[in-house]
Amino acid sequence: MAAQKLAIFGSAEIASLAHFYFRHDSNYEVVAFTVDDDYVEGDSFENLPLLGFSEFQKRFPPREIALHVALSYTRLNRLREEKYLAAKAAGYELPSYVCSRSVTWPDLSVGDNCFILENQTIQPTVTIGNNVMIWSGNHLGHGTAVKDHVYIASHVCISGHCVIGERTFMGVNATTADFTTVGADCFIAMDASVTRDVPDGAVVLGSPATVMPADDRRGQSIKRKYFKL
């Protein structure tokens, strides 16, 4: 069976990594890269054509190719969300990548345009939404739901029956207790220990966690610094 053709939206580090993983561990053949028209620098990336998105749509219509949006957590995942929604509106299939070098179970539910790297332990009845990035070496406990556009860094431990809200960022070595709900648009910092529910928009620091509500000026300043909001 011939490999399906795939293009990658992006021309930076994440796009380069997506190219590597899809090339070595999937049934997709990466044939081009695309970015917004104003961000085209040169005519190639990773020795493949680099096209502005308007030109890309003319040369590679949705019936001929799939597209994977490979962007990081800029603007607290909003940039990746915007480009994901634009690609979806243009009619492109948005395949997910789930590394084969992880532990998963047949009932795992994964949305589209996810990028899930190696050495995950993902237990039964976990659901992962659309456009989620999960870096290497995490634990997702049974019954947990990760909502759309979330970014999870490495060595995060999410205990059973947790909910991680839309666009939330979870830093390296963050942990959550069982049955914890983390709201949308939260920043869970490196090493944070989440032992109770977290409201939408909060910033969580430290162990035990310090939770700043969405209108806290220090929390707002931290978000602006990290995500250029």
N, C-alpha and C positions, 0 to 999 in steps of 0.2 A: 504494500500500500504506500503510495507516494506521500511524502510529508506535505502537510498543509502550509501554505505560504503565510508568513507573519511579518508585520511591520511593527516597529517599536516607536512610541511617541516619547521623545526625549533625546538629548545629545550630551549628557553628562554622566557622572559616575553610576547612578542607578540604571540608566539605559545601557551602559556598558556591561554591568553585572547581569541585567536581564538577558542581554544578548548571549552572554556566556552560559547561563543556566538553561535557557531554552535550547541553545545549540547542542549542549552536551546531555540533556536529560529531558527531552520531550520529543514529540512527533511533529514539531513545527520547524520549518526552515525560515530563518530570518533573512529577508531579502532587501529591507530598506529601513531607514529611520525618517521620522518626520517631527517637526516642531512648528510652533506658530510662525507665520510668515516673517515677522519682525525679528525673529531669533535665529534665522538661518545664518550660520557662519561657515562658509565653504560649501562644497558640493558633496562631501562624503564624511562618514563617521564610521569607525571600525571597518574601514575599507568597503563600505556599502553606501549606496546613494543616500544623501540627506536632502529632503525636500520640505519646502514650506507646506503647511497643511492644505492650503487651497490647491496647489499643484498636485500634491499627493492624492487628493480626492479625484482629480481628473485622470491621473495615471493608474491609480489603484482603487477602483470602485469597490464597495463592500461585497459585492458578489464574487470578487476574485481573491480577497485577502482578509485575514483577521488582523486585529490591532491590539497591542498591549500598551497601556499608559504606564510608563516607568518613571515616575517622579517621586520625590521624597516627601517630607512633612512640612514644607514651606507653608507659612500662613496657617499653621495648625491643621495641616492636611486639606485646606480649602482649595489650594491650587490643583492638587491631584484630583479632587472631587470635580472641580470645574471642567478639567480636560477630559475626565472620564465621562461626564454627562454630555459634553460636546461630541465626543466620539460615538457615544451611544445614539445620540440624536441624529448623527450622520448615517446611522445604519450599520455600523461595524460590529461584528462579533468580537467580544473582548475576553479572550481565554485567560484562565488562571494558570499559574505555575505553582505546583505543590511538589517539593523535592521528594524524590523517591527514597532518600536516605533519612527517613523519619518514621516514627511509629504512629500509625493512624488505624482507624477501624472502618469497616464498610459502611457504617451509618453516618460517617462524617459528611456534613453539609457545608459546601463552600460556594459562595457566589462567584460572580465574574470579575475579571481583572484583579484577582488576588495574586500576591507574590509572597510565597511561604517557603523559607529556606530550610536548610538541613537541620537534623538532630532535634526535631520537635517531638515531644510526647503529647499527643492529642488523644484524650480519653473518649470513651463512648458518649454519644448523645450531645456532642459539641456542635454548635452551629456558628459558621463564620459568614458574615455578610459580604457585600460587594466592595471591591476596591480596597481591600485590607492588605497591609504589609506586615509580615511577621518575620523578624530577623532570626538568626540561628539560635538554637538551643533553649527553647522555652517549654514550659509545662502549662497545658490548658486542661483544667480539671473537668470531670464528667458533668454534663448538664450545663456547661457554660455557654453563653451567647455573646459573641463579639459582633457588634453592629457595624454598619457601613463606614468606610473611609478611615478606619482606625489604623494607627501605627504602633506596633509593639516591638521594642528593641530586644536585645539579647538577654537571656537568662532571667526572664520574667517568670514568676510563678503565680499563676491565676488558679486559685483553689476551686473546688466544685461549686456548681450552681451560681456562678457569678454572672453579672451583665456588665459589659463594657460599652459605653454609649458612643454614639456617632462622633467621628473626628477626634476622639480622645487619643492622646499620645502617652505611652507608658515607657519610661526610661529603663535603662539597664538595671537589673537586679531588683526591680520593684516587685512587691508581693501583695496579694489580696487574701483576706480571710474568706472562708466559705460563706456563701449566700450574701455576698457583697454586691451592691449595685453602684457602679461608677457612672455618673451622668455623661451627657454629651459635652464636647468641647472642653474637656478637662486636660490639665497637664499633670501627670503623675511623674514626679522627678525621679532621678536615679536613686536607688536604695530606699525609696519610700515604702513604708509598711502601712497598708490600708486595712484598717480593722473595723471600719464602719462605713455606711453608705456615704457617697460623695455627691453633692448636688451639681447640676449642670454648671459648666464654666469655671469650676474650682481649680485651684492650684494646690497640689499636695506635696509637702516636703518632709523629709526626715523619718525617723523611726523612734517612737511612734509618730504617726503622721501629724503634721500641722496642716489644717485645711483652711484655705482662704476662700471666702465666697466670691462670686463673680464680680461684685462691685468693690472688692478690696483693692486699694491703689497699689499696694506692693505686688499683689498677684497680677494685676493688669500690667505693671511694669515688667515683671518677669516674662509674661507671655509675649509682650512686644519685643523684648530682647531676643528670645529664642525663636520666635516664629515670624517676626517682621510684620505683625498685625498693624 
